[in-house]
Structure formats: C-alpha cells, structure tokens
C-alpha cells in the first residue's frame, strides 16, 4: 500500500505522539509498504524549532525507508492564545502543500491532535479519492476545555465544529481506549466507524534491565537509592507540584530519591518549588537520549503517572504502556474513574492513589518501599500484560487490516 501519515509530531521529538508515529511508519515500511509522512518542523517539547530546521519553509528527508516531508509551523516557547491559533493555522496551510507533493496515497492516516489538520487532510482526501483513517490520540476540544487550556467560547464553538467535521468525513476512526470509543458513540458516531487499537510499545526495545549494574544510577549518583521516577511532559494537566510536596514528606527516608525528567525549561518552576519547600530528595534532569530510555526506566523502583483532578476521564497517557513494558511498578496519581486508573488496575502492574494528594503519594511510596515482594509481583504482572496487550506487532496487524478494509470499501 501507498500510505500517507499526516501527523504534526514525528522523530526526532522524544515524547508524546512522535515516537508512536515514527515506530508505526517504520514498521509499515518493514512490512513492505510505501510510507511518507507529512509533519511539522520538530519543535516539541521545547516549543522551539530544532537546530538545522530553523528558517526553512520545507524540508524533505528520508529515514529508515520513510519519506518525511516537513513544513514550517509558527512556534513560540510560551504561546498565548494568538500564538496557538497561528500554530494550528500555519500547519493547516503549509502541510497541505507538502501533501500534494507526492504520489497519490491509497490511504491517509490522520493523527489528532491537532484538530484543524482534519481540514487539509479531508480536502486532500476529496482531491485524491483516498480514504482517511483518523487516529484519535485525544478528544478535542473537550480535553482542553476541562483542563482550562481553552476558555474562549467562540473558539470552543469553532473547535466543536471541527470535531464534528473530522468525525463525519473520516472513513474510520482508530480509538486508543474503551473510554474513547464510548465518548465517540455518545457523540453520535456510528459504532461501525470505530476501531479500537490501543497505543503500543516496542517490548523488544522497552524491557526490564539489571537494576543494580546500571550506568544511569551511577552517573546520577543514585546507587543504593529507592528511586521514584517521573519522565515525560511537564504541563498544567500533570500537576508535578504534588509530587514535589510528597517528596518533602519523605525526607526522613534518606535512601528515597524522587527523580523528575523533563524539558529543561519546564523544570524551572519545579526547581523553584523544590527549593522553596526544601525537598532536597528531588533530582531534576533534562530529557535523556531515547536510546537510553530502557536503562533509565530500569534504574527506578517505581514509575509515576500524574494527572490533575480536572483531567478528562478518558485521557490515556502513553507512558502507561511504556512503564508496564519496562517492568517498572506504577504509582498512578490519577482520577479513580478515569481510563488511566482502569488501565493500571486492569494490568495488575501498579497502584492508584487520588490525584493532587501528596499525603496519599507519600504513604504509597512508604508502603511499596517496605514491600519488595509486592514490587516484584507488580513488575512481573505489568510486563506480562504489556506483552499480551500492547505488542507492536499486534498494532501493526490491526492497522494493516484497517487500511485494507477502508481501501476495499472506498
């Protein structure tokens, strides 16, 4: 098949949707398909165009058999409302030119967010008579409204119209969780138009490694420590201040270390909060190269998943699959009725505590530290669940089948 992946985020961006889309594109190439990707200039999570891509309108390159067609996007480190609008609209305009610059695809995979990208992708569908599969990674604008990131009523109505537009004109929607499926059906989307394909993890790459003979521990001065690790996006929806507060309640345990890994600029506010309350057991580190991710995860004893109370219930952090595959027991500070809590509990690979509750986090860490047998059980159950439910090969099978179906029906 000739497959066009329309995705704002792609390699070399280290977190979020980018690694998933990169793995999917390269996996499809390995199975004999022709794949090109229309994407923005890499900028996430720093929200600055990466060195080597600045000042350019378009860049075309190839990596591992995938043709990557990059386009200019308007990016600012601390975007206001106008900047966010310019970001979305710039990608709509510049990406469409790149989509036209290539062979007619048999099928288009559109990743949302960003929601406005559904407009050029749908127009391209009509022009090329190629079906669109919508890969739904977040429910917008609902998630942004609940999190308080989108408050302008006029803009909310615009995005709600875009949401209806994207669902209506997609041939199929690939939803990443049961909660997404239920949300779509409640909004009137035909169940026959929805396919459940959970996000995956490369269980050959992300795997348990030796915790004691670990160079990440040695380099960071963490040998002999009981490590609680949070690695990933640091934004309003995570509430990492809660983890800093929990750390301050664990100062009586000198061998406990809280390690937070994220984008350097975002670590600044956490550093101020850490110093303000004297949480000397908190270590803040910049993102590590992706090839070191398995080693970093295996250095820890517990992996954190953080969400605020206001996060939309169906939000499913992709880090859950990664933590499970690494064999790292999860402590999830998330709403107990949400998709994230259900995923952790169903896997048997972790515990769930209330969100924005530093006392509950600190108490759970104390209990886990005192129960090595429990940690080992959570580790083994989580790893096995990832192997059984989140394998990359299974996800590739499902996408291939879905693409073949929509091509046949269109």
ABEGO torsion letter per residue (X at the ends): XBBBBBBABBOABABEAAAAAAAAAAAAAAAGBBBBBBBBBBAOAAGBBBBGABGBABBBBBBGGBBBBBBBBBBBABBBAAAAAAAAAAAAAAAAAAAABEBBBABBBBBOOBAAAAAAAAAAAAAAGBBBBBBBABBOAAAAAAAGABABAAAAAAAAAAAAAAAAABABBBBABAAAAAAAAAAGBBAAABBBBBBBBBAAABBBBBAABBAAAAAAGABGBBBBBBBEBBBAAAGAAAAAAAAAAAAABAABBBBBBBBAAAAAAAAAAAAAAGBAABBBBBBBBAAAAAAAAAABABBBBBBBAABBAABBBAAAAAAAAAGBBBBBBBBAABAAAAAAAAAGABBBBBBGBAAAAAAAAAAAAABAAAAAAAAAAAAAAAAAAABAAAAAAAAAAAAAAAAAAX
